Amino acid sequence: MRVIVEKDKEGVARRAAQFAAILVRKRPNCVLGLATGGTPLGMYAELIRLHREEGLDFSRVVTFNLDEYVGLSATHPQSYRHFMQQNLFDHINIDPRDTHVPDGRALDFEAYCAHYERLISDEGGIDLQVLGIGSDGHIAFNEPGSSLGSRTRLKTLTAETIRDNARFFGGEHEVPRLAITMGVGTILESRQCLLLAAGASKAKAIRETIEGPITAQITASALQLHRDVIAILDEEAARLLERRDYYLEVERAQAALQTGHFGRIDA
């Protein structure tokens, strides 16, 4: 796992958007896996800027979101479809038909989840999957204890997740108890994963994800099994990493290679 430490959440956003933009320019018909939450917001704002100011073209891009609350309509202010429209899709030149967010009001959830998996497969799989991380180490809505081989399915939210999200709904009693989520196994099939984290509240989960054992109790730890994961963290999220100095040295070496300086790497 490549670990990049930026000074602050703004640096995380810029670096993450840079990786996505490079892919979009290289492969205009790429498939992006997208996440909601506070951390990806800055990334989306930067992608919008790149579109408006530098002509970043999303006209052939296809997207799949990780998850959605069960019971919320696409226009509900707390639905993830609404989030994506407000914070990205309505501000770039992407074809609405190519933006996929799970349907929280599907009539047959088992059939719908299988359908969502087929849609991803039919597009050739996800090229770059953006991920946030919960304070308990979960990715998407794969709560602690989720199978590391799981596929898109219904998932019951934990009390901790409900508490974390209560601020968006005006209280815990308003938070849906179920969500549709891509499974850990689905996520691991992406060609590349981009894990974003900012803030001290994510530090413990990041340490366990990157340096702890692989366990279903920290579903993000399964990313250690993936062949190409880039974790972009701010200083606060990275503060508990025991091998942080090594990760910084790796990035200095990477920069030296990219600039053609293969000799001494200055600190």
Order of alpha helices (4+ residues) and beta strands (2+ residues): beta-alpha-beta-alpha-beta-beta-alpha-beta-alpha-beta-beta-alpha-beta-alpha-beta-alpha-beta-alpha
